[in-house]
Amino acid sequence: MNSTKNTTNEIHFGRPLIGEAERAAVMDVLAGPVLAHGPRGKQFEADFAAWTGAPEAISVSNCTAGLHLVWFALGIGPGDEVIVPTVTHTATAHAVELTGARAVFADIDRATGNIDPAAVEAALTPRTRGISVVHFLGLPANMTRINAIAQKHNLFVLEDCALAVGTRFDGVHAGLIGGAGVFSFYPVKHMTTAEGGMIVTRDAALARKLRLAKAFGVDRGVEERTVPGIYDVVSLGFNYRMNEMAAALGIVQLKRMDGFLNTRRANAAALGKALDAIDGLHRLDVGDAKRVHSHYCTSVVLPDDVAGKRAEVALAMKAQAVGTSVYYPGPVPHLTYYREKYGYRRGQFPAGEWFSGGTLALPCAPHLDTNDMARVGAALTTAIKEVRK
Ligand SMILES: Cc1ncc(COP(=O)(O)O)c(C=O)c1O
């Protein structure tokens, strides 16, 4: 039985799907003495590596920590620049700034929501060391162009895969197309460990550094210590480890991922059909066989005449018991911290401003079914009509 089954008529934007197997796995951890850096963490890493095809998978406490850890391990720091998209979670930019480097914003492509390769080229300077792409809502970025730019200028490509479990580009799972990728297992993501993340890479030397730096730079794990408590520290590091309860959740959730993805696909297709009837709605590219979308949600940009009244549209949908969200609430350079730090002004990122200003995220996650999708489409139709009155 699913604890998240709706007892009301409400359609939530996102809900974790936690069942008996997840609860039993967590209770099993709690019945024993090993709550951190134990066998479940290793098992979850091996399972995730097998599921994505990653040579290396490194569990972390959350996606933001993983992104920071990668830039840190690469030695990115003061004086360096990393190019990030304007429309993303602030974590993509913060992960760069936490190292002392500067996050330089490149605008998005209006058709996909992904970073625009032409804008990346325009943002290059002699200080650029990397590019952080975000596979926006699960649609892969144009990795052919991004990798070509990176190769030409000797840059590291970090894929922010927070919304990209199940995303593939040319048959390759997200995170393995650039230099490394980091996933998020926050409660409403494709799968959850409550809080958690996973780094994947093909680079064994980088993986070694990441494993060291995620645990204080300590040279040996608990099980490798001949005398308990005796170890050396060989690098600077953090405590960015995933605990055993989170890993136990992840092991079970990963087994359900194929089913989750099938439901997301069916829901997104049904919702797409329901939205066809709405005039003037701006829709995003849904991918194709080469660019496999993992459908975190279905984001639209409201018709031009109601885009400025998004809050009213969202509230009119809420009144019909349909939840929505916004991904993301502003181009990151316009959020107070970045605006005040770097003095960004309106008009500098027109695509990001247009998108963030009028976008609304509609639910299509696997706590819902295709009948719910018809209700989401109808609720948006009604909401737009009401706001136009
Ligand atoms: C694109 C993106 N990157 C990073 C994050 C941060 O993930 P976490 O909460 O696991 O640190 C999010 C969270 O929603 C996100 O959407």
The ligand as a Tripos MOL2 file, in Angstrom:
@<TRIPOS>MOLECULE
LIG
   16    16     1     0     0
SMALL
NO_CHARGES

@<TRIPOS>ATOM
      1 C1         18.8670   21.9850  -11.4430 C.3       1 LIG1
      2 C2         19.0590   21.7340   -9.9710 C.ar      1 LIG1
      3 N1         20.3010   21.6250   -9.4850 N.ar      1 LIG1
      4 C3         20.5260   21.3700   -8.1840 C.ar      1 LIG1
      5 C4         19.4890   21.2380   -7.2920 C.ar      1 LIG1
      6 C5         19.7880   21.0090   -5.8420 C.3       1 LIG1
      7 O1         19.5630   19.6730   -5.4700 O.3       1 LIG1
      8 P1         19.6970   19.2290   -3.9370 P.3       1 LIG1
      9 O2         18.4650   19.7340   -3.2370 O.co2     1 LIG1
     10 O3         19.7490   17.7290   -3.9660 O.co2     1 LIG1
     11 O4         20.9420   19.8240   -3.3930 O.co2     1 LIG1
     12 C6         18.1700   21.3470   -7.7460 C.ar      1 LIG1
     13 C7         17.0470   21.2000   -6.8150 C.2       1 LIG1
     14 O5         15.8850   21.2770   -7.1680 O.2       1 LIG1
     15 C8         17.9470   21.5990   -9.1210 C.ar      1 LIG1
     16 O6         16.6970   21.7360   -9.6020 O.3       1 LIG1
@<TRIPOS>BOND
     1     1     2 1
     2     2     3 ar
     3     2    15 ar
     4     3     4 ar
     5     4     5 ar
     6     5     6 1
     7     5    12 ar
     8     6     7 1
     9     7     8 1
    10     8     9 2
    11     8    10 1
    12     8    11 1
    13    12    13 1
    14    12    15 ar
    15    13    14 2
    16    15    16 1
@<TRIPOS>SUBSTRUCTURE
     1 LIG1         1 GROUP 0 **** ****
